[in-house]
Amino acid sequence: MGSRVQGWLRERLGGPLFGGFLNRTVPEETGLPHTLGSATLFLLVVQVVTGIVLAMDYSAAPEHAYDSVLFITNQVVLGGVLRGLHHWGASALVVVVGLHMLRVFLWGSYKPPREVTWMTGVLLVLLVMAFAFTGYLLPWTQRSYWATVVGTRIVGTVPVIGGWLLQLVRGEAEVGPVTLARFYAIHVLLLPALLVPLVILHLYLVYRHGIAPAPGAEATVRKTKRFYPDQLADDLAVSLLALLVLFGLTAIRGIPTEVRADPSSTTYVPRPEWYFLFFFQLLKYFQGPVWEPIGVVVLPLAVVLLLFFLPLLDQRPERRPRRRPYAIAAAGVAVVALAGLTYLGAVQQPPGTRTPPSGSSQALVERGHEVFVANKCLSCHVVKGEGTDFGPELTHVGSRYTADRLATLIRNPMSANPQASMPAFDKLSDADLQALVAYLLTLK
Ligand code: HEC
């Protein structure tokens, strides 16, 4: 039966397409490092599949985006899991695609005849970053909103055409409804339309030229093994592991609770997602009319062009890392610089959602709202139509109690009512409690 189906399919679809892909041989040394490419592909598929399902319930309008994401997370069957996979998948993709690129570079696999494979790969990395940047805004949280304000403002500092570029990216003067619509369209229409043909071309070229033998082994008699089942089993195992890690992160870390975007906030300290921290940090060293354009335009453009044209600039056939000291040193410097900038960005940047500049009452209230969200008060209380009505509605709680009373009710509900069923929030720090109370007092 199986073989009849196979025969039927082969006659219609042609043997080489599937059979050729599976039955090809790969160099014997092919192993775990080579699974990074297929893991990247797998993670892309996870993003596409989860993204399609998320889009079913998402609404790209500032009034609805945040609520639609809450709805997906809390109401849609498995919505929280899907969102978790998509959220962590984005970070995983950035990591794995970076490692894949590094592996290909160290092995010298970009050398003839695989130059175009490398070039399409560089474009794919850029696409992944574009996906990450546009997708970040979509939940319309305070953090994602202000990260986008800053990210797009950088575009505006490009000399001469900056103003025009900013208008193009934002679609309007400030980040607003048009920006959200535009980012969504780019995220789900434009980028996939570019991604799919590029991935196909990249895979076709991988298939066409085969896996590069280990550096230095080109001249010797090449031992090979079959792609199927040997290498495919490794590929599947690593992809499965990646999926388990995503599930694990979703289950253990969940999705960070963030508050709704407030475009009128003047105190919020923006902070980009971790994979853009290096660039954010880098720009801190390029300030002023002369240096800023260098940091914003010249340097990134130079790096991208250098990467893209690398196979044409470095045409020596030598692939052994030991014989390519400069290339390996450059990779080392690049990795250390990226890691260092990311680290500095993480420790120096005031953590926007944690400590807004103190002293302003607006900042305190915002912080209080975050404490409120983070402690899941909405799982028992309703505020302005949001939440669950297990406990009393809090929409006007600020007009009913004083600050001290509120603090006591939260720290020790039993003190007011021995039968209280609200858990005591006695682990809140004094600062968090003060902020929380400040926020509750605004509910009048
Ligand atoms: C597990 C459900 C639950 C959670 C979570 C919860 N509450 Fe409550 N809360 C209640 C209930 C029920 C009451 C009514 C008094 C009682 O039975 O304890 C209440 C009462 C209150 C009151 C007094 C309201 C009034 O009108 O008298 C305030 C204020 C309050 N909660 C604030 C909070 C805050 C702030 C949080 C988050 C830090 C929170 N609650 C989390 C269940 C909860």
Boltz pocket constraint, residues with backbone or C-beta under 6 A from the ligand:
constraints:
  - pocket:
      binder: B
      contacts: [[A, 371], [A, 372], [A, 375], [A, 376], [A, 377], [A, 378], [A, 379], [A, 380], [A, 381], [A, 390], [A, 391], [A, 392], [A, 393], [A, 397], [A, 400], [A, 406], [A, 409], [A, 410], [A, 413], [A, 417], [A, 419], [A, 420], [A, 421], [A, 422], [A, 423], [A, 425], [A, 436]]
      max_distance: 6.0
